[in-house]
């Protein structure tokens, strides 16, 4: 979150009532850092809360590194959301985590203005000696939230598309046929020009309610690591990037012209590093939000109809796309589902580890005016 909002909350419960709106999502099992310049919020960072204290140092290092990248940040408020009871002991994991994060942030030159714990039974500030043993009442936060109209509209997560038995059956038949008869001729009959992954992705972005043949072919491509990476990058950054990402695939010619393909390789530096940096979010060029939203709409619609065994690759696509928009919780949810189906799924494990480390894309720290400069004034 990089939009700027001036906060004039007079009590901790009012600040905590506002925090889900600032974060853009409901908050559970999270470490949230709000960065300020004066009384203006200039950044909100949310990370999943580790289940082991042994993982706290890695999380804190990621948090401090991220806060350091928020330009003009002066002060920070740290909040831990836990599903456990309000911690009474100073040695409790939640208190130790806030203490560790606060110390590292202060060492980095930031003013830590407060630290809050929001538990299942109560909430409180770690610097307020008057907090009751069981914490203050959660109803105080709820009452303050009820007076903020925007919060009432904040959905914890959009309802998933509903499955349709006939539609799911059509998709299943196409998947079986694809595995049994998936020759080039069969694909040409079913999809025409959309056998080309580039054309397929562009079509489903325009029409998220895909045909069974389109959904089956997309799911099949998403099961391949190379195609899956190219798909998410094309959705996020456009067809040229998708073409570059697919250059290493045997037999794939982005343009159909050897000289043009060579020119495309030269334009991208001709290296896998270009694609890797984009995939890991190590670029200050933001994805195109409308394309990413359309991609999410399509893959989440597809997932409700896919047979379970076909879902892990598509869950990885959905997870990356949510992460690209800063929705760590939804990204993690998709990766969890992929790993529930296939605990050894290599890409789901890699993404889960990378995103779970607190990694944030560089573009999360780009101001809108700087984004226009990166895009050449557009």
matplotlib code that plots the C-alpha trace (Angstrom):
import matplotlib.pyplot as plt

x = [0.0, 1.6, -1.3, -1.0, -3.7, -3.6, -4.5, -6.0, -7.1, -7.2, -7.1, -5.5, -8.9, -9.6, -6.3, -6.9, -10.4, -8.9, -6.0, -7.8, -8.9, -5.3, -4.0, -6.8, -7.7, -9.0, -6.2, -5.5, -2.2, -0.3, 2.5, 1.5, 3.8, 2.4, 4.9, 4.3, 5.7, 4.5, 0.8, 0.5, 0.4, 2.8, 3.0, 1.4, 3.3, 1.6, 3.3, 2.0, 2.8, 5.2, 4.0, 7.5, 9.5, 12.6, 11.4, 10.9, 14.5, 13.9, 10.6, 11.9, 14.8, 12.4, 10.1, 13.0, 14.4, 11.0, 10.4, 13.8, 12.7, 9.7, 10.8, 10.5, 9.3, 10.0, 7.8, 6.3, 3.6, 3.9, 0.8, 0.6, -2.6, -2.8, -5.5, -4.4, -5.5, -4.2, -0.6, -0.2, 3.6, 6.3, 8.0, 5.0, 5.8, 3.8, 5.4, 8.9, 8.2, 7.1, 10.1, 12.5, 10.9, 10.9, 14.5, 15.6, 13.5, 14.9, 18.5, 17.6, 16.7, 12.9, 10.7, 8.6, 5.4, 3.6, 3.1, -0.2, -1.4, -4.8, -5.7, -8.8, -9.8, -8.6, -6.2, -3.7, -0.6, 2.7, 3.8, 0.6, 1.0, -2.7, -3.8, -5.8, -4.3, -6.7, -6.4, -9.0, -12.3, -12.4, -15.9, -14.1, -12.5, -15.7, -17.6, -15.1, -15.1, -18.9, -18.5, -16.3, -18.6, -15.8, -14.9, -18.4, -17.9, -14.5, -15.0, -12.7, -12.5, -14.7, -17.0, -15.6, -17.4, -20.0, -19.4, -21.8, -22.2, -22.6, -19.8, -17.5, -18.4, -17.6, -14.2, -13.5, -14.3, -11.9, -9.1, -9.5, -9.5, -6.5, -4.5, -5.6, -5.7, -3.7, -2.1, -1.4, -4.3, -6.7, -5.7, -6.1, -9.6, -10.5, -8.8, -7.7, -5.1, -5.4, -3.1, -0.4, 0.0, 0.3, -3.0, -4.7, -3.7, -4.9, -8.2, -9.0, -8.1, -10.7, -13.3, -12.7, -15.7, -13.6, -14.7, -14.0, -11.3, -9.6, -9.8, -8.4, -5.5, -4.7, -4.7, -2.4, 0.0, -0.1, 1.2, 4.5, 6.9, 8.2, 4.8, 3.4, 6.1, 5.5, 1.8, 1.9, 4.5, 2.4, -0.7, 1.2, 3.4, 2.0, 2.6, 6.2, 7.3, 5.4, 7.2, 10.6, 9.8, 8.9, 12.0, 13.7, 10.9, 11.9, 10.0, 8.4, 8.9, 7.3, 7.1, 7.5, 10.6, 14.1, 15.5, 12.7, 13.2, 16.9, 16.0, 13.6, 16.3, 18.7, 16.1, 15.7, 19.4, 19.0, 19.2, 17.1, 18.0, 15.5, 12.6, 13.8, 14.0, 10.5, 9.2, 10.8, 9.5, 12.9, 11.9, 10.3, 8.0, 4.5, 2.3, -0.8, -3.4, -6.4, -4.7, -3.8, -7.4, -8.7, -6.2, -7.3, -11.0, -10.3, -8.1, -10.4, -13.4, -11.5, -10.4, -14.0, -14.6, -11.2, -10.8, -8.7, -5.6, -5.3, -5.4, -1.9, -0.4, -3.4, -3.3, 0.4, -0.7, -3.4, -1.0, 1.6, -1.0, -2.4, 1.1, 1.8, -1.1, 0.2, -2.5, -0.2, -3.0, -4.8, -1.6, -0.7, -4.2, -3.8, -0.3, -1.6, -4.3, -1.8, 0.4, -2.6, -3.2, 0.4, 2.8, 5.8, 4.7, 8.0, 6.7, 4.2, 6.9, 9.3, 6.7, 5.5, 9.0, 9.8, 6.5, 6.6, 10.0, 8.2, 9.4, 7.7, 7.9, 10.0, 7.0, 5.2, 7.5, 7.1, 5.1, 2.6, 4.7, 7.8, 5.8, 4.8, 8.5, 9.4, 6.7, 8.0, 5.4, 2.3]
y = [0.0, 3.3, 5.8, 8.6, 9.1, 11.4, 9.6, 11.6, 8.6, 9.6, 6.1, 2.8, 1.2, 3.8, 3.2, -0.6, -0.1, 1.8, -0.6, -3.2, -0.4, 0.8, -2.7, -3.4, -6.7, -8.3, -9.2, -12.6, -14.1, -11.1, -8.7, -5.3, -2.3, 1.2, 3.7, 7.5, 10.8, 13.0, 12.0, 10.8, 7.1, 6.5, 2.8, -0.4, -3.7, -7.0, -10.3, -13.7, -14.6, -17.5, -20.4, -20.9, -18.4, -19.7, -18.0, -14.6, -13.3, -13.9, -12.1, -9.1, -8.8, -8.7, -6.2, -3.8, -4.1, -3.2, -0.3, 1.1, 1.2, 3.4, 6.9, 9.6, 7.1, 8.5, 6.6, 3.1, 1.4, -2.4, -4.6, -8.4, -10.2, -13.7, -16.3, -17.2, -15.7, -12.3, -12.9, -12.3, -13.1, -10.7, -13.8, -14.7, -15.1, -12.1, -9.7, -11.0, -10.5, -6.8, -6.3, -7.7, -5.8, -2.5, -2.8, -3.5, -0.6, 1.8, 0.7, 1.5, 5.1, 4.9, 6.1, 3.2, 5.0, 2.0, -1.7, -3.5, -7.0, -8.0, -11.5, -13.7, -12.5, -8.9, -6.3, -3.9, -1.7, -3.3, 0.1, 0.8, -0.5, -0.1, -2.7, -5.4, -8.9, -10.3, -7.3, -4.6, -5.5, -6.2, -4.5, -1.2, -1.8, -3.1, -0.1, 2.3, 0.3, 0.6, 4.4, 4.1, 3.4, 2.2, -0.6, -1.9, -2.5, -4.3, -7.9, -10.5, -12.1, -11.9, -14.8, -17.5, -18.0, -20.8, -24.1, -25.4, -29.2, -29.1, -26.6, -28.7, -31.8, -30.2, -29.1, -32.6, -34.1, -31.7, -32.4, -36.2, -35.7, -33.4, -36.0, -38.8, -37.0, -33.8, -33.7, -30.5, -31.3, -31.9, -28.7, -26.8, -28.1, -27.2, -23.9, -22.6, -19.8, -20.1, -23.1, -20.4, -19.7, -16.0, -15.9, -18.0, -15.7, -12.6, -14.2, -15.2, -11.8, -10.3, -13.0, -14.5, -16.8, -19.2, -22.2, -25.7, -26.1, -22.9, -23.8, -27.3, -26.0, -23.2, -25.8, -28.1, -25.2, -24.2, -27.6, -26.8, -24.6, -22.8, -22.0, -21.1, -18.5, -17.0, -16.9, -14.9, -12.5, -12.0, -11.3, -8.8, -7.0, -7.7, -9.9, -8.8, -10.0, -13.2, -13.7, -13.1, -15.6, -18.3, -17.9, -20.8, -23.2, -25.7, -25.2, -21.9, -18.9, -15.7, -14.1, -17.0, -15.1, -16.1, -12.6, -11.0, -13.5, -12.6, -8.9, -9.6, -11.5, -8.6, -6.1, -8.1, -8.6, -12.1, -13.6, -15.6, -12.9, -10.5, -13.0, -14.0, -10.5, -9.8, -13.0, -12.2, -8.6, -7.1, -4.3, -0.9, -1.2, -2.0, -4.7, -3.5, -3.8, -4.3, -7.2, -8.8, -8.4, -10.0, -12.8, -13.5, -13.5, -16.1, -18.4, -18.3, -19.0, -21.9, -23.4, -24.0, -26.3, -28.0, -31.6, -31.4, -33.1, -30.4, -27.4, -27.0, -25.2, -22.9, -22.1, -21.1, -18.7, -17.2, -17.0, -15.0, -12.7, -11.8, -11.3, -8.9, -6.7, -6.9, -9.4, -11.7, -13.5, -14.5, -15.5, -17.7, -19.2, -20.4, -21.8, -23.6, -25.3, -26.3, -27.9, -29.7, -31.4, -32.0, -31.5, -32.0, -29.5, -27.8, -24.3, -24.1, -24.9, -22.4, -19.6, -20.5, -20.2, -17.0, -15.2, -16.5, -14.9, -11.5, -10.8, -7.8, -6.7, -3.6, -2.0, -1.8, 1.1, 3.1, 6.3, 7.0, 9.9, 7.7, 5.0, 7.4, 8.3, 4.6, 4.2, 7.1, 9.7, 7.5]
z = [0.0, -1.0, -1.0, 1.5, 4.3, 7.2, 10.5, 13.3, 15.5, 19.2, 20.6, 19.9, 19.2, 16.5, 14.9, 14.9, 13.5, 10.6, 10.0, 7.8, 5.5, 5.3, 4.6, 2.1, 3.6, 6.7, 9.1, 10.7, 11.9, 10.6, 11.4, 10.1, 10.0, 9.3, 8.2, 8.8, 7.7, 10.5, 10.9, 7.3, 6.5, 3.5, 3.6, 5.1, 5.0, 6.0, 6.5, 7.5, 11.1, 11.4, 13.5, 14.9, 17.0, 15.2, 12.0, 13.6, 12.8, 9.1, 9.2, 11.1, 8.7, 5.8, 7.5, 8.4, 4.9, 3.4, 5.7, 4.8, 1.2, 1.9, 0.9, 3.7, 6.3, 9.8, 12.3, 12.5, 14.4, 14.7, 15.2, 15.6, 14.9, 16.5, 16.8, 20.3, 23.6, 24.6, 25.9, 29.6, 29.8, 28.6, 27.2, 24.9, 21.2, 20.2, 22.6, 21.8, 18.1, 18.6, 20.8, 18.3, 15.4, 17.3, 18.3, 14.7, 13.4, 16.0, 15.1, 11.5, 12.5, 12.7, 15.6, 16.8, 18.0, 19.4, 19.3, 19.4, 19.9, 18.6, 19.9, 19.9, 23.4, 23.6, 22.4, 23.9, 23.5, 24.7, 26.0, 28.0, 31.6, 32.3, 29.8, 31.7, 32.0, 29.4, 27.2, 26.4, 24.9, 21.2, 21.1, 21.3, 17.9, 16.5, 17.6, 16.1, 12.9, 12.7, 12.4, 9.4, 6.4, 4.1, 6.5, 6.4, 2.7, 3.1, 2.2, 3.8, 0.4, -2.7, -2.9, -5.2, -8.5, -8.3, -10.0, -12.5, -13.0, -16.7, -17.2, -15.0, -16.9, -20.3, -18.9, -17.6, -21.0, -22.7, -20.2, -20.8, -24.6, -24.4, -22.5, -24.9, -28.2, -27.7, -31.1, -32.9, -35.3, -32.4, -30.7, -34.0, -34.4, -30.8, -30.5, -33.9, -33.4, -29.6, -29.5, -29.3, -25.5, -26.3, -28.2, -25.5, -22.7, -24.5, -25.4, -21.8, -20.5, -22.8, -22.0, -18.5, -19.0, -21.2, -23.2, -21.9, -24.6, -23.5, -19.9, -20.5, -22.6, -20.0, -17.2, -19.2, -19.9, -16.2, -15.3, -17.1, -15.2, -18.3, -19.7, -16.2, -15.6, -19.1, -18.5, -15.3, -16.8, -19.9, -17.9, -15.7, -18.3, -21.7, -24.8, -25.4, -22.0, -22.6, -25.9, -24.3, -21.5, -24.0, -26.2, -24.4, -25.1, -27.7, -31.0, -29.8, -32.1, -30.8, -34.2, -36.6, -38.0, -36.9, -37.5, -35.6, -32.7, -32.6, -32.4, -29.6, -27.7, -28.1, -26.9, -23.6, -23.1, -24.4, -20.9, -18.4, -15.8, -17.3, -16.9, -13.4, -12.2, -13.3, -11.8, -8.4, -8.5, -8.7, -11.0, -10.4, -13.4, -12.1, -13.7, -15.5, -12.7, -15.1, -16.8, -13.5, -12.2, -15.4, -15.1, -11.5, -12.5, -15.2, -13.1, -10.1, -12.3, -13.9, -10.5, -9.3, -12.3, -12.6, -11.2, -8.1, -9.5, -12.3, -9.9, -8.4, -11.4, -11.7, -8.0, -8.5, -11.3, -9.0, -6.1, -8.1, -9.5, -6.1, -4.8, -7.6, -6.4, -2.8, -1.6, 0.5, 2.3, -0.9, -2.5, 0.5, 0.4, -3.2, -2.5, 0.6, -1.6, -4.2, -1.5, 0.1, -3.3, -4.1, -1.2, -3.5, -6.1, -6.8, -7.9, -5.1, -2.6, -4.1, -4.2, -0.7, 0.6, -1.3, -0.4, 3.1, 3.7, 3.4, -0.1, -1.7, -5.3, -6.0, -7.7, -4.4, -3.5, -6.8, -6.6, -9.3, -10.7, -10.8, -12.6, -15.3, -15.8, -16.0, -18.7, -20.7, -19.5, -20.3]

ax = plt.figure().add_subplot(projection="3d")
ax.plot(x, y, z, "-o")
ax.set_aspect("equal")
plt.show()
